[in-house]
Amino acid sequence: MIALSLEEIVTITGGQPHGIPASGSPIVTGAVVTDSREAEPGSLYIARIGESMDGHLFVAGARDNGAVAALTSRPVEELPCVVVEDVQAAFVAISRAVLDRATDLTVIGITGSSGKTSTKDLLGTVLGAAEPTIAPVGSYNSEVGVPLTVTRVTDETRFLVVEMGARGIGHIEYLTHIAPPRIGVVLNVGTAHVGEFGSREAIARAKGELVEALPDDGIAVLNADDPVVAAMAGRTSARVVLVGEGADAQVRAEDVVVAADGRATFRAVTPQGEATIALTLVGRHHVGNALAVLAVALECGIALDTAAASIAGAGVVSRWRMEVTERPDGVTVVNDAYNANPDSMKAALTALQSMGEGRRTWAVLGSMLELGDESDEDHREVGLEAQRRGIDELVVVGETARPMAALPVAVGTRIRWVADAEEAESLLRAEVAAPDVVLFKSSRDAGLRWLGDSFIDQEDPQ
């Protein structure tokens, strides 16, 4: 955090100070937080009012954890505060003020229907090996997450990697006003959140807001293998760098080979030369993510060999993204249940197929949310994909996911539906044995990530 006095925050937000001690204004030097439990010495606590929680009720907790001030919509007595009419707008103003005070900073925005967090993590690792970089763990990609990310910038920060999500038209445009990118990465346009957007075309319009926000001297890194993304080149005045496996990609993967452990090796062909990259990350889909990261790294002045080595050595950073755990008894658990959409489900099943050669494979799949009218058909298609991939055991969890199980029985594939995670765990505890490979995949709110964590423990919780 670039230090701000409470008086400066008053000026930035247009708010009213309350409870400033006679000894002088507090100086915010620690993290800006919206969760009182995450406050630390020097923190500014943002008292947001959500659908079910009023942040003003937790000001005392933030104080006890070290916060020196709060941003509120009504006066509080527990901390010196700045009272504003709109806490979100004031929060954004503070974050933008921090960003504007950074003297030598390159902002990179990343969006896409899937892979945003993994790519953000990978890029943060690569850039962080070269210069001070902010790329927070987790999916801080919303109107709250982005300003939280931005306010972590210090005078020493040289690269800020911002994940940008959207649930409607205009959302990414809003985020780009908080963190104006010089480099924008669009990974893909799928059907995630199509129930909210209404169509894949609307999703493309929303994702393209990132490249529209780039300056004339900016750089748009676009997936050449996704025609909808590649077409975004016409929506920006920035220089375009295409990445992918096709001949038209300037940063290209050739000779892709996926090993039995699900990890890919490929030859990266770039304007700066070629390098062989053997990924530590599991899943062929990470090849595309790695190409985007490589393209950004090269544009940021990192040497090809250095970037390639950092990409190859990078592991999982954020939780529940293709986390692979080898249990002591020889069972392999793959927990990829932070989020799910049809494309990411198919990518995970492809990885499971590769890892399961010569072993029994289990796909424990839960609901994909926010798919709208296509939900039943999209779930059914994922079930068919599991059959096409030759997955041995398909366990479908929950009512929304039930269409995955409503399929013709395929030779070699056993399909079962269970009502909830508890029933799924009982089934798995009874039947899984070494050297089986078990994949857990669902949308976050379906809860299979917790089941995946529990199943790593060999002791039956009952």
Order of alpha helices (4+ residues) and beta strands (2+ residues): beta-alpha-beta-beta-beta-beta-alpha-beta-beta-alpha-beta-alpha-beta-alpha-beta-alpha-beta-alpha-alpha-alpha-beta-alpha-beta-beta-beta-beta-alpha-alpha-beta-beta-alpha-beta-alpha-beta-beta-alpha-beta-alpha
